[in-house]
Amino acid sequence: MSTTPDFQQLLRGAALRVTRPRVAVLTAVYAHPHADTDSIIGAVRSDLPEVSHQAVYDSLHALTATGLVRRIQPAGSVARYESRVGDNHHHVVCRNCGLIADVDCAVGDAPCLTASDDHGFSIDEAEVVYWGLCPDCSATGDS
């Protein structure tokens, strides 16, 4: 059984028209977790050299709006995109090199954390970012 998603089916399921740029952007996001826009553009252009920046931006916007892709932006970082959606996971970020990795919720069901005062909000998601040094940066003493 293949673990590669059927990107055309994912697009149709989200009521999006199947286009070559959208398929290429989905492919790039799945292949490069936590990639920034420039990296995604580079990956897409390896398959579709003629694709414009705007087509990639439009695709990312549509994919994010429909929940096929998640946009994250840790403090001090450019926007990043990931294919892991539908759960309330968190991230760990290296302060030195910027490496980002997924972290499952520490305790319990989404939203993982119960606010001490929810101010009447109906909370459905909590965002936690852990900061530190990745193993490579820790080993070399970079900080």
FIKOLZA-1660 file (N, C-alpha, C; in steps of 0.1 Angstrom, whole numbers, plus 5000, padded with zeros to 4 digits):
% residues 143
   i   px   py   pz ch aa at
   1 5008 4988 5000  A  M  N
   1 5000 5000 5000  A  M CA
   1 5009 5012 5000  A  M  C
   2 5006 5022 4991  A  S  N
   2 5014 5034 4990  A  S CA
   2 5011 5044 5001  A  S  C
   3 5021 5051 5006  A  T  N
   3 5018 5061 5016  A  T CA
   3 5018 5075 5010  A  T  C
   4 5021 5076 4997  A  T  N
   4 5021 5088 4990  A  T CA
   4 5007 5093 4988  A  T  C
   5 5003 5105 4993  A  P  N
   5 4989 5109 4991  A  P CA
   5 4986 5111 4976  A  P  C
   6 4974 5110 4972  A  D  N
   6 4969 5113 4959  A  D CA
   6 4965 5128 4959  A  D  C
   7 4975 5136 4955  A  F  N
   7 4973 5150 4955  A  F CA
   7 4961 5155 4947  A  F  C
   8 4958 5149 4936  A  Q  N
   8 4946 5153 4928  A  Q CA
   8 4934 5151 4936  A  Q  C
   9 4933 5139 4943  A  Q  N
   9 4921 5136 4951  A  Q CA
   9 4920 5145 4963  A  Q  C
  10 4931 5149 4969  A  L  N
  10 4931 5158 4980  A  L CA
  10 4925 5172 4976  A  L  C
  11 4930 5176 4964  A  L  N
  11 4925 5189 4959  A  L CA
  11 4910 5188 4956  A  L  C
  12 4906 5178 4950  A  R  N
  12 4891 5176 4947  A  R CA
  12 4883 5175 4960  A  R  C
  13 4888 5168 4969  A  G  N
  13 4881 5167 4982  A  G CA
  13 4880 5180 4990  A  G  C
  14 4889 5189 4987  A  A  N
  14 4888 5203 4993  A  A CA
  14 4881 5213 4984  A  A  C
  15 4874 5207 4973  A  A  N
  15 4867 5216 4964  A  A CA
  15 4876 5226 4956  A  A  C
  16 4889 5222 4954  A  L  N
  16 4898 5230 4947  A  L CA
  16 4900 5224 4933  A  L  C
  17 4901 5232 4923  A  R  N
  17 4904 5228 4909  A  R CA
  17 4919 5222 4909  A  R  C
  18 4920 5211 4902  A  V  N
  18 4933 5205 4901  A  V CA
  18 4941 5212 4891  A  V  C
  19 4952 5218 4895  A  T  N
  19 4961 5225 4885  A  T CA
  19 4976 5220 4888  A  T  C
  20 4984 5221 4877  A  R  N
  20 4998 5216 4879  A  R CA
  20 5005 5224 4890  A  R  C
  21 5004 5237 4891  A  P  N
  21 5010 5244 4902  A  P CA
  21 5006 5239 4916  A  P  C
  22 4993 5237 4918  A  R  N
  22 4988 5232 4931  A  R CA
  22 4993 5218 4934  A  R  C
  23 4993 5209 4924  A  V  N
  23 4999 5196 4926  A  V CA
  23 5014 5197 4930  A  V  C
  24 5021 5206 4922  A  A  N
  24 5035 5207 4925  A  A CA
  24 5038 5213 4938  A  A  C
  25 5030 5223 4943  A  V  N
  25 5032 5229 4956  A  V CA
  25 5029 5218 4967  A  V  C
  26 5018 5211 4966  A  L  N
  26 5016 5200 4975  A  L CA
  26 5027 5190 4976  A  L  C
  27 5032 5186 4964  A  T  N
  27 5043 5177 4964  A  T CA
  27 5055 5183 4971  A  T  C
  28 5058 5196 4969  A  A  N
  28 5070 5202 4975  A  A CA
  28 5068 5203 4991  A  A  C
  29 5056 5206 4995  A  V  N
  29 5053 5208 5009  A  V CA
  29 5055 5194 5016  A  V  C
  30 5050 5183 5010  A  Y  N
  30 5051 5170 5016  A  Y CA
  30 5065 5165 5016  A  Y  C
  31 5073 5169 5006  A  A  N
  31 5087 5165 5005  A  A CA
  31 5096 5173 5014  A  A  C
  32 5092 5185 5017  A  H  N
  32 5101 5194 5025  A  H CA
  32 5093 5200 5036  A  H  C
  33 5092 5193 5047  A  P  N
  33 5084 5198 5059  A  P CA
  33 5090 5210 5064  A  P  C
  34 5082 5220 5068  A  H  N
  34 5086 5233 5074  A  H CA
  34 5094 5241 5064  A  H  C
  35 5092 5240 5051  A  A  N
  35 5099 5248 5041  A  A CA
  35 5094 5262 5040  A  A  C
  36 5102 5271 5038  A  D  N
  36 5098 5285 5035  A  D CA
  36 5093 5287 5021  A  D  C
  37 5088 5298 5018  A  T  N
  37 5082 5300 5005  A  T CA
  37 5093 5299 4994  A  T  C
  38 5104 5305 4996  A  D  N
  38 5115 5305 4986  A  D CA
  38 5119 5290 4983  A  D  C
  39 5120 5282 4993  A  S  N
  39 5124 5268 4991  A  S CA
  39 5113 5260 4984  A  S  C
  40 5101 5264 4987  A  I  N
  40 5090 5257 4979  A  I CA
  40 5090 5262 4965  A  I  C
  41 5092 5274 4962  A  I  N
  41 5093 5279 4948  A  I CA
  41 5104 5272 4941  A  I  C
  42 5116 5270 4947  A  G  N
  42 5127 5263 4941  A  G CA
  42 5123 5248 4938  A  G  C
  43 5117 5242 4947  A  A  N
  43 5113 5228 4945  A  A CA
  43 5102 5227 4934  A  A  C
  44 5093 5236 4934  A  V  N
  44 5082 5236 4924  A  V CA
  44 5089 5238 4910  A  V  C
  45 5098 5247 4909  A  R  N
  45 5104 5251 4896  A  R CA
  45 5113 5239 4891  A  R  C
  46 5117 5230 4899  A  S  N
  46 5125 5219 4894  A  S CA
  46 5116 5210 4886  A  S  C
  47 5103 5210 4888  A  D  N
  47 5093 5202 4880  A  D CA
  47 5086 5211 4870  A  D  C
  48 5083 5224 4874  A  L  N
  48 5076 5233 4865  A  L CA
  48 5085 5246 4864  A  L  C
  49 5095 5246 4856  A  P  N
  49 5104 5258 4855  A  P CA
  49 5097 5271 4852  A  P  C
  50 5085 5270 4845  A  E  N
  50 5079 5283 4841  A  E CA
  50 5069 5288 4851  A  E  C
  51 5067 5282 4863  A  V  N
  51 5058 5286 4873  A  V CA
  51 5062 5300 4879  A  V  C
  52 5052 5309 4880  A  S  N
  52 5055 5322 4886  A  S CA
  52 5055 5321 4901  A  S  C
  53 5062 5331 4907  A  H  N
  53 5061 5333 4922  A  H CA
  53 5046 5334 4926  A  H  C
  54 5039 5342 4918  A  Q  N
  54 5025 5345 4922  A  Q CA
  54 5017 5332 4922  A  Q  C
  55 5019 5323 4912  A  A  N
  55 5012 5310 4912  A  A CA
  55 5015 5302 4924  A  A  C
  56 5027 5302 4929  A  V  N
  56 5031 5295 4941  A  V CA
  56 5024 5301 4953  A  V  C
  57 5025 5314 4954  A  Y  N
  57 5018 5321 4965  A  Y CA
  57 5003 5319 4965  A  Y  C
  58 4997 5320 4954  A  D  N
  58 4983 5317 4953  A  D CA
  58 4979 5303 4957  A  D  C
  59 4987 5293 4953  A  S  N
  59 4985 5279 4956  A  S CA
  59 4987 5277 4971  A  S  C
  60 4997 5283 4977  A  L  N
  60 4999 5282 4991  A  L CA
  60 4987 5288 4999  A  L  C
  61 4982 5299 4994  A  H  N
  61 4971 5305 5001  A  H CA
  61 4959 5296 5000  A  H  C
  62 4956 5291 4988  A  A  N
  62 4944 5283 4987  A  A CA
  62 4945 5270 4995  A  A  C
  63 4957 5264 4995  A  L  N
  63 4959 5251 5002  A  L CA
  63 4958 5254 5017  A  L  C
  64 4963 5265 5022  A  T  N
  64 4962 5268 5036  A  T CA
  64 4948 5271 5040  A  T  C
  65 4941 5279 5032  A  A  N
  65 4927 5283 5035  A  A CA
  65 4918 5270 5035  A  A  C
  66 4921 5260 5028  A  T  N
  66 4912 5248 5028  A  T CA
  66 4917 5238 5038  A  T  C
  67 4928 5240 5045  A  G  N
  67 4933 5231 5055  A  G CA
  67 4941 5220 5050  A  G  C
  68 4945 5220 5037  A  L  N
  68 4954 5210 5032  A  L CA
  68 4969 5212 5036  A  L  C
  69 4972 5224 5039  A  V  N
  69 4986 5227 5043  A  V CA
  69 4984 5236 5055  A  V  C
  70 4994 5236 5064  A  R  N
  70 4994 5244 5076  A  R CA
  70 5005 5254 5075  A  R  C
  71 5003 5267 5078  A  R  N
  71 5013 5277 5078  A  R CA
  71 5017 5280 5092  A  R  C
  72 5030 5280 5095  A  I  N
  72 5035 5283 5108  A  I CA
  72 5045 5295 5107  A  I  C
  73 5046 5302 5117  A  Q  N
  73 5056 5313 5116  A  Q CA
  73 5062 5316 5130  A  Q  C
  74 5072 5308 5134  A  P  N
  74 5078 5310 5147  A  P CA
  74 5084 5324 5148  A  P  C
  75 5084 5330 5160  A  A  N
  75 5089 5344 5162  A  A CA
  75 5102 5345 5155  A  A  C
  76 5104 5356 5148  A  G  N
  76 5116 5359 5141  A  G CA
  76 5119 5351 5128  A  G  C
  77 5109 5343 5124  A  S  N
  77 5111 5335 5112  A  S CA
  77 5102 5339 5101  A  S  C
  78 5105 5335 5089  A  V  N
  78 5096 5337 5078  A  V CA
  78 5085 5326 5079  A  V  C
  79 5074 5327 5072  A  A  N
  79 5064 5317 5072  A  A CA
  79 5069 5304 5067  A  A  C
  80 5065 5293 5073  A  R  N
  80 5069 5280 5069  A  R CA
  80 5056 5272 5066  A  R  C
  81 5057 5262 5058  A  Y  N
  81 5045 5254 5055  A  Y CA
  81 5048 5239 5057  A  Y  C
  82 5037 5232 5062  A  E  N
  82 5038 5218 5065  A  E CA
  82 5026 5211 5061  A  E  C
  83 5027 5198 5058  A  S  N
  83 5016 5189 5054  A  S CA
  83 5009 5183 5066  A  S  C
  84 5015 5183 5077  A  R  N
  84 5009 5177 5089  A  R CA
  84 4997 5186 5094  A  R  C
  85 4985 5183 5091  A  V  N
  85 4974 5190 5094  A  V CA
  85 4964 5181 5101  A  V  C
  86 4954 5187 5108  A  G  N
  86 4943 5180 5114  A  G CA
  86 4946 5175 5128  A  G  C
  87 4958 5178 5133  A  D  N
  87 4961 5175 5147  A  D CA
  87 4966 5188 5153  A  D  C
  88 4968 5188 5166  A  N  N
  88 4972 5200 5173  A  N CA
  88 4986 5198 5178  A  N  C
  89 4996 5195 5169  A  H  N
  89 5009 5193 5173  A  H CA
  89 5017 5207 5174  A  H  C
  90 5029 5206 5180  A  H  N
  90 5036 5218 5182  A  H CA
  90 5050 5217 5175  A  H  C
  91 5059 5226 5178  A  H  N
  91 5072 5226 5172  A  H CA
  91 5083 5229 5181  A  H  C
  92 5095 5224 5178  A  V  N
  92 5107 5228 5185  A  V CA
  92 5116 5234 5174  A  V  C
  93 5122 5246 5178  A  V  N
  93 5130 5254 5169  A  V CA
  93 5144 5256 5175  A  V  C
  94 5154 5254 5166  A  C  N
  94 5168 5257 5170  A  C CA
  94 5170 5272 5169  A  C  C
  95 5175 5278 5180  A  R  N
  95 5178 5292 5181  A  R CA
  95 5189 5296 5172  A  R  C
  96 5198 5286 5169  A  N  N
  96 5210 5289 5161  A  N CA
  96 5208 5288 5146  A  N  C
  97 5204 5276 5142  A  C  N
  97 5203 5273 5127  A  C CA
  97 5189 5274 5122  A  C  C
  98 5179 5275 5131  A  G  N
  98 5165 5276 5126  A  G CA
  98 5158 5263 5123  A  G  C
  99 5165 5251 5125  A  L  N
  99 5158 5238 5122  A  L CA
  99 5145 5237 5130  A  L  C
 100 5135 5232 5124  A  I  N
 100 5122 5230 5130  A  I CA
 100 5118 5216 5129  A  I  C
 101 5113 5211 5140  A  A  N
 101 5108 5197 5141  A  A CA
 101 5094 5197 5148  A  A  C
 102 5086 5187 5144  A  D  N
 102 5073 5185 5150  A  D CA
 102 5074 5179 5164  A  D  C
 103 5065 5183 5173  A  V  N
 103 5064 5177 5186  A  V CA
 103 5050 5174 5189  A  V  C
 104 5047 5162 5193  A  D  N
 104 5033 5159 5196  A  D CA
 104 5029 5166 5209  A  D  C
 105 5016 5167 5211  A  C  N
 105 5011 5174 5223  A  C CA
 105 5017 5167 5236  A  C  C
 106 5020 5174 5245  A  A  N
 106 5026 5169 5257  A  A CA
 106 5017 5161 5266  A  A  C
 107 5004 5166 5267  A  V  N
 107 4995 5159 5276  A  V CA
 107 4981 5161 5270  A  V  C
 108 4973 5151 5270  A  G  N
 108 4958 5152 5268  A  G CA
 108 4954 5154 5253  A  G  C
 109 4942 5157 5252  A  D  N
 109 4936 5160 5239  A  D CA
 109 4937 5174 5235  A  D  C
 110 4935 5177 5222  A  A  N
 110 4935 5191 5217  A  A CA
 110 4925 5198 5225  A  A  C
 111 4928 5210 5230  A  P  N
 111 4939 5219 5226  A  P CA
 111 4952 5217 5234  A  P  C
 112 4954 5206 5240  A  C  N
 112 4966 5203 5248  A  C CA
 112 4968 5210 5260  A  C  C
 113 4964 5223 5261  A  L  N
 113 4965 5231 5273  A  L CA
 113 4952 5237 5276  A  L  C
 114 4949 5238 5288  A  T  N
 114 4937 5244 5293  A  T CA
 114 4941 5258 5298  A  T  C
 115 4935 5268 5292  A  A  N
 115 4938 5282 5296  A  A CA
 115 4934 5284 5310  A  A  C
 116 4942 5292 5318  A  S  N
 116 4938 5295 5331  A  S CA
 116 4925 5304 5332  A  S  C
 117 4924 5312 5321  A  D  N
 117 4912 5320 5320  A  D CA
 117 4909 5321 5305  A  D  C
 118 4899 5315 5300  A  D  N
 118 4896 5315 5286  A  D CA
 118 4888 5327 5281  A  D  C
 119 4885 5336 5290  A  H  N
 119 4878 5348 5287  A  H CA
 119 4866 5346 5278  A  H  C
 120 4859 5335 5279  A  G  N
 120 4847 5332 5272  A  G CA
 120 4850 5326 5258  A  G  C
 121 4862 5324 5254  A  F  N
 121 4865 5319 5241  A  F CA
 121 4862 5304 5241  A  F  C
 122 4858 5299 5229  A  S  N
 122 4857 5285 5227  A  S CA
 122 4870 5280 5221  A  S  C
 123 4880 5276 5229  A  I  N
 123 4893 5273 5224  A  I CA
 123 4894 5260 5217  A  I  C
 124 4899 5259 5204  A  D  N
 124 4900 5247 5197  A  D CA
 124 4915 5244 5193  A  D  C
 125 4924 5252 5196  A  E  N
 125 4938 5250 5193  A  E CA
 125 4947 5257 5202  A  E  C
 126 4958 5251 5205  A  A  N
 126 4969 5258 5213  A  A CA
 126 4982 5257 5205  A  A  C
 127 4990 5268 5205  A  E  N
 127 5002 5267 5198  A  E CA
 127 5014 5269 5208  A  E  C
 128 5022 5259 5208  A  V  N
 128 5034 5259 5217  A  V CA
 128 5046 5258 5208  A  V  C
 129 5056 5266 5211  A  V  N
 129 5069 5265 5204  A  V CA
 129 5080 5264 5214  A  V  C
 130 5087 5253 5213  A  Y  N
 130 5098 5250 5222  A  Y CA
 130 5111 5256 5215  A  Y  C
 131 5119 5263 5222  A  W  N
 131 5131 5268 5217  A  W CA
 131 5143 5262 5224  A  W  C
 132 5154 5260 5216  A  G  N
 132 5166 5255 5222  A  G CA
 132 5177 5253 5210  A  G  C
 133 5186 5245 5212  A  L  N
 133 5196 5242 5202  A  L CA
 133 5194 5227 5197  A  L  C
 134 5195 5226 5184  A  C  N
 134 5193 5212 5178  A  C CA
 134 5206 5204 5182  A  C  C
 135 5206 5191 5180  A  P  N
 135 5217 5183 5184  A  P CA
 135 5230 5187 5177  A  P  C
 136 5230 5191 5164  A  D  N
 136 5242 5195 5157  A  D CA
 136 5248 5208 5163  A  D  C
 137 5239 5218 5166  A  C  N
 137 5244 5230 5171  A  C CA
 137 5249 5228 5186  A  C  C
 138 5242 5220 5193  A  S  N
 138 5247 5217 5207  A  S CA
 138 5260 5210 5207  A  S  C
 139 5263 5201 5197  A  A  N
 139 5275 5194 5197  A  A CA
 139 5287 5203 5193  A  A  C
 140 5284 5213 5184  A  T  N
 140 5295 5222 5180  A  T CA
 140 5297 5234 5189  A  T  C
 141 5288 5235 5199  A  G  N
 141 5289 5246 5208  A  G CA
 141 5284 5259 5203  A  G  C
 142 5277 5259 5191  A  D  N
 142 5272 5272 5185  A  D CA
 142 5261 5277 5193  A  D  C
 143 5260 5290 5195  A  S  N
 143 5249 5296 5202  A  S CA
 143 5246 5310 5198  A  S  C
% end
